Amino acid sequence: MYESNESKQSPIESACIRFADIENLEQIANECGMRGQILRNKLNPNQPHQLTVSELIKITTATDNHDIINSAILEVGLTAVRLPKQGESKPLTLSAMSVTSHAGEINRHILEAESDRRLTRFKKDQIIKKAQDAVRELVFLMSDVENRCGGAGPFVSMCTDAVIGGLPLPGM
């Protein structure tokens, strides 16, 4: 098994680097009313400038990329998930299968890291992304079950989904 060394970067710094690597910073900066170079500096852990809370909210809203906010909340020992919007539900079986798929991907990444005896930044980012996706799917599933079970016909709603979407049968 590989040895776990202390990370040289905080979760927020890692999230800022990931964000800068995958997003179009010039376009985001324009949408948020700042210059691109200023946004690049604020996302660079080697620069003294840092994002303000209002800037973080603006860039998160503009991109729908919650990585930096999730990492900031993680630093205080919490986790957050974007709540599903009305009409975002899908059949319960599909939600449950999606959670299982994400868990399987996390397992695969961890097994690869253990066999390589090291955890690269890229592999760590993949594990974090899949874990966030799995948590989000679980929250969607919980929210959907809660919403269906609050009305007069929750059983009918779930049965209709099962019939239309197909019942998962063991061994099939």
N, C-alpha and C positions, 0 to 999 in steps of 0.2 A: 504494500500500500504506500502511496506517496505521502511525504511529510507536508503538513500544512504550515506554510510560513505566514506570518502576519502580512497583510496587504500593505503595499506602500502608498496606496491611495484610499481615500475615504469613498464610501458608496456614492456620494454626490459628485466627487471629482470624476469617478469612473463613468457615471451617468452623463456628465457633461461632455466627456470625450466621445462616448458612444453617440450622443445626440449630434455633436458636431460632425462626426464621421458619416452619418446617414441622412442628415437633413440639408436642405438648400438654405444656408444661413443668410444669403443676400435677400432672398425672397421673404423669409420669415422676418428679418430685420425691417424691411420695408413695410410689411403688414403691421408690425408692432411700433412703428414710428421711431426707429433708430437706424443708425448706420451699420452696415454689415461688419465693419472692422470692430466696432464697439461690441457687438454681439459675440464675435469670435474671441475678443479679449476676455469677456465675462465668462465664456465657457472654458477658457484655458486656465487650468489650475496653477500654472506658473506666473500668471498675471495677478496683480493686486486687486483688480476690479472684480466684483461679484454681482450676480443677478440679484435684483430686489424681488420681493415677493410679488409685487404687481407685474414686473417684467416676466417672471416665471409663469404667472397665470396667463399673461398675454401669449407667450410663445407656446404654452401647452394648449391653449384654446385654438391657436392658429394652426397647429400641426396635428393635434389629437395624439401627440406622443407624451405619455404620462411618466416616462422613465425618470426624469429628474425629480419630479414631485414624489414619486414612489420611493426613490432613494433617500430623499430628505426625510420623509416620514419613517423610513426604515432606521435611520440613524437615531431616532428617539424610541426605537423598540416597537413601532407600530407598522401596520400595513394597511393599504387602502386599495379599493377597487372601484372603478367607475361603475355606477349603477346602471342597469339596463334601462333604455328608454321605452316608452309605451310602444308596443307592437314589435319589439325586438325578440320576442320569445320564439322558440323552435320546439319541435316535439321533445318530450322529456327523454326518450330513448336516445335521440341524437345528442342531447346535452350530456347525458351520462357517458356515452361512447366517446365524446370529445374530451371529457375529463380523463378518461382511461387512456386515451391516445397521448395526451400531454404527459401523463405520469409515466407512460412507457418511454417516451422520448427523453424525459429526465433521467430515467434509469439507464438508458443507452449511453447518454453523455457521461454519466458518473462511472459506469463500467469502463468506458473508453479512457477516462482520466485515470482511473485506478490501474488499468493495464499499461498506460503510458508512464505511470508513476509521476505525473505532473499535471497541473491544471493551468492551461494557458489562458490568457485574457479572453481570447475568442471563445474558448470552450466555456469559461465562466459566464460570459455574456449570453451564450446560448442557453445554459442551464437557468439563468435568471429569467430570461425571456419566456421560456417554457413554463417555469414555475408561476410567473405572473399570469400567463395565459390560463393555466390550470385553475388558479385561484379565481380569476375573473369568471371562468366557466362555472365553477362551483357556486359563486354568488348569483350568477344568472339562473342556475338551476334552482337554488334555494328561493330566490325571488319569484320565479315562475310557479313553483309548488305553492308558496305562500299565497300568491294572487289567485291561483286556481281553487285553492281550498277555502278561500274567504267568502265565496259566493254560494248561491243556492244549489248549484249543480256541479261541484268539483269532480265528483266521480264520473259524471257523464262527459265532462270536458276531457278528462284523462283517458277514458275509454275510447272516445272518438279519436284522439291522437293516436292511441295504440292501434286501433283498427285501420285508420288511414295510413299511418306511417309504417305499419307492420309490427307484429309482435316479435321480439327477439326470443328465439327458442334455444334452450341449452343444446349444445352439440351441433347446431346448424351453422 
